[in-house]
Amino acid sequence: MRFNLPTVLLANLALSSAAAIPKPVVQERGLLGSLLQTLGCLTGQNAKSADAGHASWIGNDGDYVTEFSNESGEDLVLVMWGPVGSWVNAQAPLITYEITNGSSVNISTATGTSGGWAALYEDTKMVNGQVSNTWGEFTYNGQYSTVDVSRLVNMNGRNMSISGAECVSDMEQCVFTCDSGDSCEFGYTLENCSSQKGAESGMYAGAASGGCLVGQDNTFIKTVFS
């Protein structure tokens, strides 16, 4: 059985090339433009329909639909990346979208896509071209599609929960955490991911793996930033 692995394991593969790329000139305005430019995050592809040919787009007509809700008490910017990697200073993410406090947005994703997402707040930092905050991770590939919350990049990151039809991954359950330190590439555990229906945990290539199974196509996932 295949599960998605924490994306942070790939970090050393692209740090040298990502660091060599200058910060982009961002044309967006408001919080979105301000945060992207300050942090050096590229503007997302932000497709409006599947017709654009991208893996994810803004809307609710995809194989997998994730509702992102902002209950944090402040405005934020959603950053969602795909299989090309999480180094959003070097690779344009799939989506960059401002979500005001109390509002939400639906993002569709095609089957066969893996990646992750994180929120940019006014105090969020970038480390090695990646968002230094709590991550959501996903693999959408049919029967074994999986989502999880990962705290490996920043154990002190903001709160996030991801809910599927039967399973919840949040800051305490079905979550990847470092065995020690504020961030980690190795030495991590998938915490409390065996008691829920639809939760899977195990080992893959010698590392903890698993998360919340979300099943076949036409699946709805809810992510809350709080």
C-alpha positions as semicolon CSV with decimal commas, in nm:
position;residue;x (nm);y (nm);z (nm)
1;M;0,000;0,000;0,000
2;R;0,136;0,337;-0,098
3;F;0,111;0,641;0,127
4;N;0,228;0,997;0,079
5;L;0,552;1,080;0,256
6;P;0,620;1,414;0,427
7;T;0,740;1,647;0,153
8;V;1,013;1,788;0,378
9;L;1,221;1,475;0,311
10;L;1,297;1,611;-0,036
11;A;1,430;1,943;0,090
12;N;1,800;1,886;0,030
13;L;1,746;1,801;-0,337
14;A;1,682;2,158;-0,449
15;L;1,820;2,400;-0,193
16;S;2,123;2,503;-0,397
17;S;1,927;2,572;-0,716
18;A;1,641;2,742;-0,533
19;A;1,876;2,973;-0,344
20;A;2,030;3,094;-0,668
21;I;1,702;3,223;-0,810
22;P;1,625;3,590;-0,733
23;K;1,307;3,696;-0,562
24;P;1,024;3,760;-0,809
25;V;0,866;4,091;-0,890
26;V;0,506;4,050;-0,774
27;Q;0,227;4,247;-0,935
28;E;-0,050;4,150;-0,691
29;R;-0,188;4,410;-0,450
30;G;-0,305;4,401;-0,090
31;L;-0,211;4,131;0,159
32;L;-0,154;3,876;-0,117
33;G;0,096;4,088;-0,304
34;S;0,261;4,218;0,011
35;L;0,329;3,876;0,159
36;L;0,439;3,719;-0,167
37;Q;0,684;3,998;-0,238
38;T;0,816;4,020;0,117
39;L;0,874;3,646;0,143
40;G;0,987;3,593;-0,215
41;C;0,706;3,349;-0,294
42;L;0,610;3,320;-0,659
43;T;0,254;3,395;-0,766
44;G;0,047;3,081;-0,820
45;Q;-0,081;2,952;-1,152
46;N;-0,433;3,015;-1,016
47;A;-0,621;2,837;-1,293
48;K;-0,996;2,903;-1,300
49;S;-1,102;2,573;-1,459
50;A;-0,978;2,230;-1,557
51;D;-0,957;2,352;-1,916
52;A;-0,633;2,533;-1,832
53;G;-0,462;2,196;-1,797
54;H;-0,322;2,252;-1,447
55;A;-0,335;2,000;-1,163
56;S;-0,542;2,230;-0,939
57;W;-0,779;2,517;-1,002
58;I;-1,016;2,749;-0,818
59;G;-1,362;2,589;-0,819
60;N;-1,555;2,284;-0,703
61;D;-1,585;2,069;-1,015
62;G;-1,271;1,855;-0,980
63;D;-1,209;1,492;-0,885
64;Y;-1,107;1,611;-0,539
65;V;-1,238;1,932;-0,384
66;T;-1,078;2,090;-0,078
67;E;-1,261;2,365;0,107
68;F;-1,013;2,594;0,281
69;S;-1,175;2,789;0,566
70;N;-1,008;3,069;0,759
71;E;-1,106;3,074;1,127
72;S;-0,775;3,217;1,246
73;G;-0,895;3,565;1,338
74;E;-0,680;3,731;1,071
75;D;-0,645;3,730;0,695
76;L;-0,408;3,481;0,533
77;V;-0,278;3,367;0,196
78;L;-0,321;3,004;0,093
79;V;-0,020;2,858;-0,089
80;M;-0,073;2,521;-0,258
81;W;0,199;2,339;-0,451
82;G;0,210;2,026;-0,661
83;P;0,452;1,744;-0,741
84;V;0,725;1,974;-0,877
85;G;0,801;2,066;-0,518
86;S;0,743;2,294;-0,223
87;W;1,019;2,545;-0,305
88;V;0,778;2,819;-0,392
89;N;1,052;3,077;-0,432
90;A;1,174;2,883;-0,736
91;Q;0,869;2,695;-0,867
92;A;0,536;2,870;-0,916
93;P;0,284;2,706;-0,682
94;L;-0,048;2,579;-0,813
95;I;-0,247;2,832;-0,609
96;T;-0,186;3,153;-0,415
97;Y;-0,515;3,290;-0,284
98;E;-0,604;3,542;-0,015
99;I;-0,865;3,410;0,231
100;T;-1,002;3,680;0,455
101;N;-1,093;3,594;0,812
102;G;-1,424;3,407;0,826
103;S;-1,431;3,319;0,457
104;S;-1,342;3,012;0,250
105;V;-1,250;2,897;-0,099
106;N;-1,291;2,569;-0,285
107;I;-0,993;2,430;-0,475
108;S;-1,027;2,139;-0,717
109;T;-0,749;1,890;-0,785
110;A;-0,722;1,624;-1,053
111;T;-0,662;1,257;-0,980
112;G;-0,296;1,161;-0,992
113;T;-0,169;1,471;-0,813
114;S;0,036;1,498;-0,495
115;G;0,164;1,803;-0,311
116;G;0,084;2,020;-0,015
117;W;-0,039;2,353;0,118
118;A;0,033;2,603;0,392
119;A;-0,091;2,942;0,507
120;L;0,102;3,267;0,495
121;Y;0,030;3,505;0,783
122;E;0,190;3,841;0,852
123;D;0,447;3,671;1,079
124;T;0,520;3,370;0,856
125;K;0,879;3,314;0,741
126;M;1,032;3,130;0,448
127;V;1,320;2,889;0,512
128;N;1,518;2,750;0,219
129;G;1,244;2,863;-0,016
130;Q;0,970;2,675;0,171
131;V;0,686;2,806;0,385
132;S;0,793;2,771;0,749
133;N;0,453;2,687;0,891
134;T;0,228;2,386;0,942
135;W;0,177;2,194;0,618
136;G;-0,110;1,994;0,478
137;E;0,004;1,712;0,250
138;F;-0,196;1,515;-0,004
139;T;-0,177;1,233;-0,253
140;Y;-0,490;1,206;-0,468
141;N;-0,468;0,884;-0,666
142;G;-0,793;0,694;-0,623
143;Q;-0,842;0,420;-0,367
144;Y;-0,540;0,504;-0,153
145;S;-0,569;0,882;-0,161
146;T;-0,431;1,025;0,162
147;V;-0,409;1,358;0,346
148;D;-0,222;1,457;0,660
149;V;-0,108;1,750;0,872
150;S;0,270;1,778;0,900
151;R;0,449;1,985;1,163
152;L;0,797;1,879;1,052
153;V;0,891;2,210;0,891
154;N;0,790;2,412;1,196
155;M;0,675;2,247;1,517
156;N;0,560;2,591;1,635
157;G;0,345;2,655;1,328
158;R;-0,017;2,773;1,322
159;N;-0,313;2,542;1,377
160;M;-0,458;2,341;1,090
161;S;-0,707;2,056;1,066
162;I;-0,796;1,841;0,765
163;S;-1,119;1,639;0,764
164;G;-1,224;1,372;0,519
165;A;-1,533;1,156;0,520
166;E;-1,418;0,943;0,813
167;C;-1,090;1,074;0,951
168;V;-0,943;1,394;1,093
169;S;-0,578;1,499;1,084
170;D;-0,491;1,797;1,303
171;M;-0,223;1,924;1,540
172;E;-0,260;1,627;1,776
173;Q;-0,401;1,330;1,584
174;C;-0,283;1,167;1,264
175;V;-0,006;1,429;1,247
176;F;0,364;1,409;1,163
177;T;0,577;1,549;1,447
178;C;0,951;1,575;1,511
179;D;1,099;1,346;1,774
180;S;1,309;1,643;1,887
181;G;1,374;2,003;1,786
182;D;1,162;2,269;1,619
183;S;1,200;2,118;1,271
184;C;1,335;1,795;1,129
185;E;1,420;1,611;0,812
186;F;1,467;1,277;0,983
187;G;1,358;1,142;1,319
188;Y;0,983;1,195;1,312
189;T;0,667;1,011;1,414
190;L;0,310;0,985;1,288
191;E;0,119;1,055;1,608
192;N;-0,217;0,907;1,713
193;C;-0,319;0,772;1,375
194;S;-0,461;0,428;1,448
195;S;-0,781;0,476;1,647
196;Q;-0,995;0,647;1,381
197;K;-1,179;0,473;1,103
198;G;-1,008;0,563;0,778
199;A;-0,672;0,636;0,942
200;E;-0,365;0,441;0,833
201;S;-0,013;0,431;0,973
202;G;0,294;0,225;0,904
203;M;0,645;0,241;0,763
204;Y;0,763;0,316;0,410
205;A;1,131;0,307;0,312
206;G;1,223;0,299;0,680
207;A;1,022;0,608;0,776
208;A;0,683;0,668;0,935
209;S;0,407;0,696;0,677
210;G;0,029;0,718;0,659
211;G;-0,249;0,964;0,721
212;C;-0,621;0,989;0,659
213;L;-0,754;0,791;0,365
214;V;-1,000;0,994;0,157
215;G;-1,094;0,731;-0,100
216;Q;-1,195;0,745;-0,463
217;D;-1,269;1,035;-0,696
218;N;-1,538;1,299;-0,633
219;T;-1,417;1,336;-0,276
220;F;-1,461;1,641;-0,050
221;I;-1,194;1,744;0,201
222;K;-1,224;2,032;0,449
223;T;-0,920;2,220;0,576
224;V;-0,954;2,475;0,856
225;F;-0,689;2,730;0,949
226;S;-0,746;2,841;1,309
